[in-house]
Amino acid sequence: MRAFGCGKAKQDRRVTAGAMYVGTFHGSCRETAKALLQDGGRQYILSAAHGLLDLSTEIDPYDITVGDPGSVSADFVQAQVRERGIESAEVTVLAGSKYVALARQSWPDLKAPLAGASGIGEMKQRLSQIRLAARAEAGQQR
């Protein structure tokens, strides 16, 4: 399973979660998750307002980030994880440190390949490297 943070740039109307987030960082995270899931698995968006979102879930725009008043708690996300039966999933979180910390409450052993990055530029560079490696590996397996 791959989860990625929601992102600040959003649509201004009710749309699916998969269409809500329009920023370049979010797009890069989604493309990387897709490359990592070529052999199967599931993508979720980790939203500060809604917790784990399926890409097809319709939501309204919002303006909060993890840690803001009104943002989801670790307990809320843990309840969603239990409802979906994904407590023991192998999880990679492609997001900033606040989102990784929130997800780590549900999956202590998750992979966080963007951890320790010095900023958005380094995170985007890492995402690009991960995508290239995943696509190369998929090409070798065919």
SVG drawing of the C-alpha trace seen along z (x, -y; Angstrom):
<svg xmlns="http://www.w3.org/2000/svg" viewBox="-19 -28 38 39">
<polyline fill="none" stroke="black" stroke-width="0.4" points="0.0,0.0 1.2,-3.5 -0.1,-6.7 0.8,-10.2 0.0,-13.6 -2.8,-15.7 -1.1,-18.9 -1.9,-22.6 -3.0,-23.3 -6.6,-22.2 -9.6,-22.5 -12.1,-25.1 -15.2,-22.9 -16.4,-19.4 -14.6,-16.7 -13.1,-13.3 -10.0,-13.1 -8.1,-11.9 -8.9,-15.2 -8.8,-17.5 -5.1,-18.0 -3.5,-19.8 0.0,-20.7 3.1,-19.5 4.5,-17.8 1.3,-15.9 1.3,-14.9 4.9,-13.7 3.9,-11.6 1.0,-10.1 3.1,-9.2 5.7,-7.6 3.1,-5.6 1.7,-4.4 5.2,-3.3 5.7,-1.4 2.4,0.4 2.9,1.8 2.5,5.3 -0.6,4.5 -1.5,2.7 -3.5,-0.3 -3.1,-4.0 -4.6,-6.2 -4.3,-10.0 -3.6,-10.9 -5.7,-14.1 -5.4,-16.4 -9.1,-16.9 -10.4,-13.4 -7.6,-10.9 -7.2,-8.0 -9.1,-8.7 -9.8,-6.5 -9.1,-8.3 -12.8,-8.0 -14.2,-9.6 -15.9,-13.0 -14.7,-15.8 -15.1,-19.5 -12.0,-21.8 -10.5,-22.6 -7.5,-24.6 -5.8,-22.8 -2.6,-20.7 -1.7,-18.0 -1.3,-19.4 -3.7,-22.3 -6.7,-22.7 -9.4,-20.5 -7.0,-18.2 -7.4,-14.4 -5.9,-12.7 -3.8,-9.5 -6.7,-7.8 -9.0,-8.8 -6.6,-7.4 -6.0,-4.2 -9.8,-3.6 -9.9,-4.0 -7.0,-1.5 -8.9,1.0 -12.1,0.5 -10.3,1.2 -8.4,4.2 -5.0,2.9 -3.2,2.9 -0.6,5.3 -0.2,3.8 3.3,3.1 3.1,-0.7 5.2,-3.4 4.3,-7.0 5.4,-9.6 4.9,-12.8 6.4,-15.3 7.4,-14.6 4.1,-15.6 2.2,-13.2 4.7,-10.4 4.5,-10.9 0.7,-10.7 0.8,-7.5 3.6,-5.9 1.1,-5.8 -0.8,-3.2 2.1,-1.5 5.3,-1.8 7.4,0.0 6.3,-2.0 8.8,-3.1 9.3,-6.8 11.8,-7.4 11.4,-11.2 12.4,-11.3 15.3,-13.6 15.0,-15.5 16.2,-19.1 13.2,-20.6 10.7,-20.2 13.4,-20.2 15.2,-17.2 11.9,-15.4 11.0,-15.8 14.5,-14.6 14.1,-11.5 10.6,-10.9 12.0,-11.0 14.8,-8.5 12.3,-6.2 10.1,-6.3 13.0,-5.6 14.2,-2.7 10.7,-1.2 10.1,-1.4 13.5,0.1 12.8,3.0 9.4,3.6 11.0,3.6 13.6,6.3 10.8,8.5 8.9,8.6"/>
</svg>
